Amino acid sequence: VRGALIDGSVPSPFPSPMTAMHTRALIDRIGNWQHYTDTDAPPFTDLMQRAQANGARFVSTHQMTAFKFPAIWRKHVYLENPFDEQATLFQRMQTESDFLERELTAMVEAYALGMTEPPSAMKGVKRPKNTPQGWKIEMLRRYRGLDARDLPSAEAEARPWWRRLLDGRR
């Protein structure tokens, strides 16, 4: 579960972009999303931090509004383009009258069992010294199977890390 607000405070790290909606006026006030190479934080986190620093108000719908299959949980997802998980979920939504209740129950069970932390390709990987902004996002891009992009002065030092990530070793 991501995007849950408690007393109007935004959790840190900020949740997925699919959990938020904002007005054009906010963007006019704080600026657009930054490119991942222009910020140390993920672009959405950077946007929400700037919004919060500029007095934006965060409210909850108190509703389940989306189901997400995070790409970072699925190695090489952009190479393989699997859709079976989404198709299965969509089929269940159409055929199970108690679908939402079952999903909410499964989430409660996951929390009770301590199974709420998503797998992380970057767990245990330390950022090499003197790497430019966007290093972490670039490593996650490569893990998901996206083409590598050059990050000036980071390539020589970072390459062994992402190679190990792609090989499944740490």
N, C-alpha and C positions, 0 to 999 in steps of 0.2 A: 504494500500500500504506500503510495507516494502522494504528496500534496495535501495531506491532512493538516489542518490548522488548529491550534489550541490557543484560545483566547486572542485570536487575531495575529499571533506571532508566527512568523514564517520559519519552518525548520531549516537547519543548516546541516548538510549542504542542501541547497534548494532542490525541490523536486523536478520532475520531468517537465519540459515545455507543454506537454499535452494536459497538464493539470492547471494551467493558468490562462486567463484571458485578460487583455488589457485594452485600453483605449488608445486611439491615435494621439490624443492630447498628451498621454504619458510619454510616448516616443518623441513627440515634439519637444517635451521638456527635458528628457534625459538623454536623447540620442538613440540611434539604431543599435541593433545587435552588432557586436564587434566580431571581426573575423577571428578564428581561433588562434591565429598566429600573432594577434595584437593584444592578447590578454593571457595571464597565467591561469585564470579560472576558466571553466567551460563557458562558452558564450551565454547560455541561458542564466547561469549563476551570476555572471558579470552583470547582465541586464537586471536581474532581480535585486542584486546588491545595490546597484545605482538607483533603482526604483525606491527601495527601502530607505536609502540615504537621503532621497529627495522627498520623503514624506508620503509615498504611495500607501494606500490602504489595502490590505489583503483580507478578503472575506471568503468563507466557505459556502458551498451549495448544500453541504451535508448530504450529498448524493454520490453514488458511484456513477461516474460519467464516462469512463473509458477502460478498456483492457489493452494493455501494451505488452508487446513481446520485444523487450529491449535487445537491440542488435548486439550489444556488448556481452550479453549472456550466451551468444551463439557464434562460436568461432567460424570464420569464413562465410558468414551469412550473406554478404554481398556477392560472393562468388557463386554460391549454391542456390540462392534465392528460394529457400524453402517456404512453402505456404501451407503445409499440412496442419500446423498448429492453429493458424487462423481459421482454416476451413472447418476443423473440428469444433472450435469454439463457436463459430457462427452457426453450425448445425445444431449444437446444443442449445444455443439461444433460441432457435426456432422451434425446437421440439420438447424441451424440458420446461414445464410450467413453473418449476421451483428453481430454475437456473440461478437466479441472483442469490436466493437463500443458500443454495449449495456452495456457491463461490464465496460468499461471506463467511459461512461456516468453515470452509477450508482455510480461509485467511486467519480466522481466530485460532484454529488448530495450529497453523504454522507459527503464529506468534507464541502460543503456549509451548511449543516444542523448540523455540529459539531458532526457527528456520526462516528468518525474515531478511537476512543480509543477502543481497544478490552476489553471485560469484563475481570476482573481479580479476580481470586479466592482469591488472597492475598491482595486485596484492603482493607485497614483498619486494617490488621493484622500486629501487631508489632512483630519483632523478639525478643523472650525472651532473657534475659541476659545469657551470658556464654554458648551460643549454639555453636556447632562446625561448621566448614565449611560444606557447602552442606545442611544446614538446610532448606533454602527456596526451593531448588530443591526437597528435600525429601517431603516437605509438598505438593508441586505441584504434585508429583508422586502419593501421596495418594489420592489427589482430583480426579485425572484421573482414579483411580481404580486400580493402581498397588500395588503389595504387599509392605507392610511397611518394611523398612530396618532399623536396629538399627543404631542410631547415638550416640556414647558414650557420656554420660552426658547430652544429650538433651532430651531424651525420657520423663522423668518425667515432665519437664517443658513445652515441646512442645505438648504433647498429647492432652490437652484440646483444643488447637487451631485447630488441624486437625480434631478432632472429630466434632467441630462446623462447619468446612468447609464441611465435609461429610454430616452433617445433614442439610446444607443449612442455618445455623444461624451464626451470627457474634456477 
